[in-house]
């Protein structure tokens, strides 16, 4: 079993992750439960009951984001590489949820992100560690890459 800090580094592991995600999404759609060890975990709906037409779209969006994060982990190889520009890193890792202009799609709008995180270190910690629907990017991006993204968002989405 992979630890939280160990990146996904092989195609076989990625295929296993894809199978797990597909199985989980199918169980979620059918309202089933997943068995983890001896405990059963009930899968709760992702969308509100009054918006059933969004369920397939939400499921696809979650799957796309999950696979994008997994593929980024595979391509990064876990080593430190020179940091790309903040705008390129944002486009590759953040825009699919937060929008190319920071307008928010699945994730929230980034307008006023410097007011949300008055201290840059707080935003860096949130991007690194994740929370809520935000993935933990410290497993797939270097510290320099996260720093570049944070600097880009703070200067661009005022």
Secondary structure, DSSP 4 states (H G I P E B T S, - for coil): ---TTSPP-SHHHHHHHHHHHHHHHHHHHTT-EEEETTEEEEPPPSS-GGGGGGHHHHHHHHHHHHHHHHHHHHHHTTS------HHHHHHHHTHHHH-TTS--SSSPP-TTHHHHSSSHHHHHHHHHH-BTTB--GGGTS-HHHHHHHHHHHHHH--
